[in-house]
Amino acid sequence: MKENFFTRKSKALDVAYIAMSIALITVCSWISFKVQMQNYTLQLLAVLFVSGVLGWKRAVIAVSVYTLMGLIGIPVFAGFSAGPTMTTGYVVGFIFTALIVGLAVRLWGYKLYVVIPAMILGVLVCYIFGTAWFIPFFNHANAGSGKTMSVASAISICILPYLWFDAIKIAIAGILVNRLHRYIR
């Protein structure tokens, strides 16, 4: 009989890793600080780390469960929030980030020249999902007020102020994945 993710003997270990990853992402989303009127969290750092060390299946499950928990009302998102908001698209984008990073390390290994570009691509996909959600959400929320959000405005508000910190998170997560992957089964 062919083994798959749900019939392996290490099912308990998989569940433990997934649960710890959800907890890590949640705690990192709650850690926030303000720099020049922008709120920054460590949520993406946790998603990138989990995606690199768990493998794509466990990482996608962990990030998907985390996202679902927040969407159904459990306050796991940044600022102890829950439910759909203007930034929900970025959280949904984390699922694809996990898939991209997890598949890249599975296919090409854990060298920094694999991990860092995979993380950059994963974050870019996350930006696309987030911005694609943000614009119509903002426009719908402000319907009738005359305020509309263009793609350029959304990029300048939602992406550009965060690029420097996301680059730092990618570097830290990449180094951690490169060094620690061998300790995760």
C-alpha positions in Angstrom: 0.0 0.0 0.0 1.3 3.4 -0.9 1.9 5.7 2.1 0.8 9.3 2.0 0.8 12.2 4.3 -2.2 11.0 6.3 -1.2 7.3 6.7 2.4 7.6 7.7 3.6 6.3 11.1 4.8 9.8 12.0 1.3 11.3 11.9 1.6 12.4 15.6 4.9 14.2 14.8 3.3 15.9 11.8 0.4 17.1 13.9 2.8 18.4 16.6 4.9 20.3 14.0 1.8 21.8 12.4 0.4 22.8 15.8 3.7 24.4 16.9 3.9 26.2 13.6 0.4 27.7 14.0 1.4 28.8 17.5 4.6 30.3 16.2 2.9 32.2 13.4 0.2 33.4 15.8 2.7 34.7 18.4 4.8 36.4 15.7 1.7 38.1 14.3 1.0 39.5 17.8 4.6 40.9 18.1 4.4 44.4 16.6 6.2 47.7 16.7 5.8 51.0 15.1 8.4 52.8 13.0 7.5 56.1 11.5 3.7 55.5 11.5 3.9 52.0 10.1 3.1 48.9 12.1 5.4 46.0 11.6 5.0 42.4 12.8 7.1 39.2 12.7 4.3 37.2 11.1 6.0 36.9 7.7 9.2 35.8 9.3 7.4 32.9 11.0 5.6 31.9 7.7 8.9 31.9 5.8 10.7 29.9 8.5 7.9 27.3 8.8 7.7 27.0 5.0 11.3 26.3 4.7 11.8 23.8 7.5 8.5 21.8 7.5 8.2 20.9 3.9 5.5 22.1 1.6 2.7 19.8 2.8 3.0 20.5 6.5 3.7 24.2 5.9 0.6 24.7 3.6 -1.6 22.9 6.1 -0.2 25.0 9.0 -0.6 28.3 7.2 -4.1 27.3 5.9 -5.3 26.3 9.4 -3.9 29.5 10.8 -5.7 31.5 8.1 -9.0 29.7 8.6 -8.7 30.2 12.4 -8.5 33.9 11.9 -11.2 34.1 9.3 -13.7 32.3 11.5 -13.1 34.7 14.4 -10.2 33.4 16.5 -8.0 36.4 17.1 -4.7 35.0 15.6 -4.0 37.9 13.2 -1.9 41.0 13.9 -3.2 43.1 16.7 -5.2 40.2 18.1 -7.7 40.7 15.3 -9.8 38.2 13.4 -12.2 38.1 10.4 -11.8 39.6 7.0 -10.1 43.0 6.8 -8.3 45.0 4.2 -5.2 42.9 4.8 -6.8 39.5 4.5 -5.4 39.0 1.0 -1.9 39.1 2.4 -2.7 36.4 4.9 -4.2 34.2 2.1 -1.1 34.9 0.1 0.9 33.3 3.0 -0.5 29.9 1.8 1.0 30.4 -1.6 4.3 31.6 0.0 4.4 28.4 2.0 3.8 26.3 -1.2 6.5 28.1 -3.2 9.1 28.0 -0.4 8.3 24.5 0.6 8.4 23.1 -2.9 11.7 25.0 -3.7 13.5 23.5 -0.8 12.1 20.1 -1.5 13.2 20.2 -5.2 16.5 22.1 -4.9 17.7 21.9 -1.3 18.4 24.2 1.5 21.3 26.2 0.1 20.9 30.0 0.6 21.0 30.5 -3.2 17.8 28.4 -3.3 16.1 29.5 -0.1 16.5 33.3 -0.5 15.1 33.5 -4.1 12.3 31.2 -3.2 11.4 33.4 -0.2 11.6 36.5 -2.4 9.2 34.9 -5.0 6.9 33.7 -2.2 6.7 37.2 -0.7 6.1 38.8 -4.2 3.2 36.4 -4.7 1.9 37.3 -1.2 2.1 41.0 -2.2 0.1 40.3 -5.3 -2.7 38.5 -3.4 -2.7 41.2 -0.7 -2.9 44.1 -3.1 -5.5 42.4 -5.3 -7.7 42.0 -2.2 -6.9 45.4 -0.7 -7.9 47.6 -3.6 -11.5 46.3 -4.0 -12.0 46.0 -0.3 -10.9 49.7 0.2 -13.0 50.9 -2.7 -16.1 49.0 -1.5 -15.6 50.3 2.1 -15.3 53.9 0.8 -18.0 53.7 -1.9 -19.9 56.9 -2.1 -17.2 58.9 -0.4 -15.3 59.7 -3.6 -12.2 57.9 -2.3 -10.8 55.2 -4.6 -7.6 53.2 -4.5 -5.4 52.8 -7.5 -2.8 50.1 -8.0 0.0 52.6 -7.7 -1.5 54.0 -4.5 -2.0 50.5 -3.0 1.6 49.7 -3.8 2.9 52.9 -2.1 0.8 52.2 1.0 0.8 48.4 1.3 4.2 47.3 -0.1 6.8 50.0 -0.3 7.0 50.9 3.4 7.4 47.2 4.2 10.1 46.2 1.7 13.1 47.0 3.9 11.7 45.0 6.9 10.5 42.1 4.7 14.0 41.9 3.2 15.4 41.6 6.7 12.9 38.9 7.5 13.8 37.0 4.4 17.5 37.1 5.2 16.9 35.9 8.8 14.4 33.2 7.8 16.7 32.1 5.0 19.7 31.7 7.4 17.6 29.9 10.0 16.2 27.5 7.4 19.6 26.8 6.0 21.0 26.1 9.5 18.1 24.4 11.2 16.4 22.2 8.5 18.4 19.1 9.4 16.9 19.1 12.9 13.3 18.9 11.7 12.1 15.5 10.6 
